[in-house]
């Protein structure tokens, strides 16, 4: 069994579309998603994050690899004023937003008996409330246009239990429920809302926030014996944003190789 998948080239799945990607700096799913959007032929791309230097580095890498220079805007999705400013910038830059890729999230590890209110609230405010703020802003723009796609990033922990992850799991379960409700409200306007639920996407930042040995244990639970590459999750997000998934809305697609 091969440990490393072969990178999949672009197939113009987002040809002509204008895309906004949140949490696109660094090495995780957000950056991989922004890269895939550029490789899949989007007409215009805006990427956002809270880390200015890493955001500019992400833009440089995307331009070098895909030939499309994304516009960049700083945004903390926990702040409504910054979310509004991000959407105003994206609309001014691109004219309109066809696709929102909602990636912003915050994790951590704490058992419930040790967890403080601040730890709980910080994860919920970024991971769930931030998704809500961005979804709300996107719908206000997309519904009058009669088209658009929103793809949220959840987690299999929205379904499954894991020690020390009650705040993150609760937030991601909320993202799933938000996705389903938003999809029903948006359907009559021709706007689709779906989300992915990855099991384990490997990138360097995970090591900084995960207890020693846990990543190895989690990888052993996967049928392929490894975590996903971030771009493997992004491929599914691109599919959900594309016209190939035109009959899908309110769906939570598990991107996982875990055994049933």
N, C-alpha and C positions, 0 to 999 in steps of 0.2 A: 504494500500500500504506500503510495507516494505521500510524503509529508507536506509537500508544497504544491499548491495548485498552479496551473498555467494561467497567466494573466489573460483576460479576454479583451480583445480589441473592440473599438467602438462600432456601432451599427446604425448611427444616426437616429437613435430612438427619440431624441429630444430636438430634432431638426426644427429650427426656427423659433424655439421657445425661449422665453425670458425667465431666468431662474434666480431665486434668492435662497442662499444656504446659510443657516446659522451655525455657530460653533465650528467654523471651518478651518481654524488654525490647528497647529500641532500635528499629531500622527494618527489620530483616531478616525472614526467613521465619518465625522463631519468633513475633514479634509479629503478623505477618499471619495466622498460623495461629490464634493465640488469638482474634483479632478474628473470623475466619471461624467459629470454633466458636461464639462468642457469637451471631453473626448466623444461624447454622444451627440455633438453637433448643436448644442444650444446656441441661440443667436446672441444672447447677452447673459452675463453672469455677475451677480453681486454676492460677495461673501462677507460674513460678519463674525466677530469674536470679541472677547474682552482683552485679548493679548495683542497689543499693537505690533510689536516686532515680529511675533510669530505669524500674525495675519499678513504682513507684507511679505514674509518669507514664503507663505503659502501661495500668494498671488504670483510671486516670481517663479515658483516651481510649476504652477499650472500653465503659465505663459510659455515656459521653456518646453514643457511636454506636449501641450495641446495647441499652442499658437494663439490662444485667446487670453487676453489680459483681463482678469476680473476686476471690477471696481470693488473697493473695500470700504467698510464702515464699522466703526466700533459700536458695540451694543452689549449691555448687560440686560438680559431678558427678565431679570428680577425687578427692573425699573420700567414702569409704563412709559415715562417720557422718552426713554432711550429706544424702546420698541417703536413708538410712534415716529421718532426721528429716523430710525432705520428704514421703515417702510416709506416715509416721505423721500428719503434719499434714493431708495431703489426705484421708486416710481419715476422720480425726476431723471434718474440715470438711464433707465431702460424704456420708459414710456408706460409700461404696465408690467404686471407680474403674472406669468402663466403658472409657475410652479413655486411652491414654498417647501423647502426641505427643512423640517424642524428637528435639529439635532441637539440643541443645548440641554445639558443635564449635569447633575452633580451627584457623586457617590460618596462613599465612606463606609466605615465599619464601626458599629457599636451595638452591643446587646441592649435590649430594651431597658433592663434594670439600670444600666449605666448611662443611657442616652439622655442628653439634656434637651430642653425645649429648643435651644438655639441650634443644636445639631439637627433635630427633626425639622424645624422650620426652614433652615437653610436649604436642605435637600428638596423639600416640598416646593419652596418658592421658586427655585430654578427649574427643577425637573417637571413639575406639574403646572404650577402657576405660570411659568415662563412659556410653556407650550400653549396654555390657554391664551395668554396675551397675544402671542404671535398668530395663533389660529384666528382669534377674533379680528385682529388687524387685517389679516389676509382675506377673510370672508367679507369684510366691509368693502374691500377693493374688488374681489372677484364676483360676488353675487350680482352687482349691477351689470357687469360685463357678460354674465351668462356663461362663463367658462372658467376653468382653472382646476388645479390639482394641489392638494396638500398631502404631504407624506410626513408622518410623525415617527419618532424613534422611541419605541417602548423597550421591553425586555421580557424574556421568559419568566423573570422573577415576578412579573405581574400575575402569573399563574402558579408558580412553584415557590416553595419555601426554602430559604437559606439563612443560616445563622448570621446575625449581625447586620441584616439587610432590611429590617422592617420599614425604615423610612424610605429607602430606595424602592423596595417592592411595592409599598403603598402608592408611591408617586407614579410608578410605571403602570400599575393597575388603573390608576386614575387617568393616565394618558390613553389607555385602551378604551375606557368608558367615554372619555371626552371625544375620541375619534369616532366612535359609533354614533353618539348623539349629534355631533357636528355634521356627520355624513347625512343623517336623516333630514336635518334642517336645510342642508345645502343642495340636496338632490334635485329638487324641483327647479333650481336655478342653473343646473348643468355643471355644478362644481362637485368634484369628488374628494373625499377625505379617507385616507387609509393609513395604516402604520405597520411597521415591521417590529418583530420581537426577537432580537438576537439572543443566542444563549451565551456565547463567549467570543468576542472579537479581540484578538491579541494586538496590543500596541504598548510601547514603553511606559506610558503614563500609568497603566494598570498596576505595574510593579510598585509604584509609589504609594498606592492607596489600598493595596491588598496584603493581608497578613502572609508571612512567609509560608511557602508550601501550598497555599490554597490554589494558586493558578495551576500548578502541576496536578493537583487533585481534580480540579474541574476539567482539565483537558483529558484526563483519563476517562471521564464519564462520557465523552463524546465518541460517537461511533467511528469517526475518522482518527481518533486518538490525538486530536489537535484542536485548538481554537480556530475560528474563522479568521482569514485575513480581512481587514476592514473593508476592502473593496468588494469582497464577496457579499457583504451586507449591502453595500452601496449598489451593487448590480440589481438587487431586488427593489431597492428604493427607486432606482431609475425606471425599472419596469412599471412600478405603481404610478409613477409620474407620467408615463408615456401613454400614447393612445392605444397601445397593446392591451392595456388593462381598462378599457373604456367601460366595461360592465361591472367593474369592481368598485364598491364604495362601502365604508364602514367595516372593512375587513382588517383583521390583525394577522399578518403573515409571519409565522415562525421561521426564522432563519437559523436553523439548528440541526445538528446531527445527533442529538441526544436520543437514546433509546426510549421507546414508549414505556 
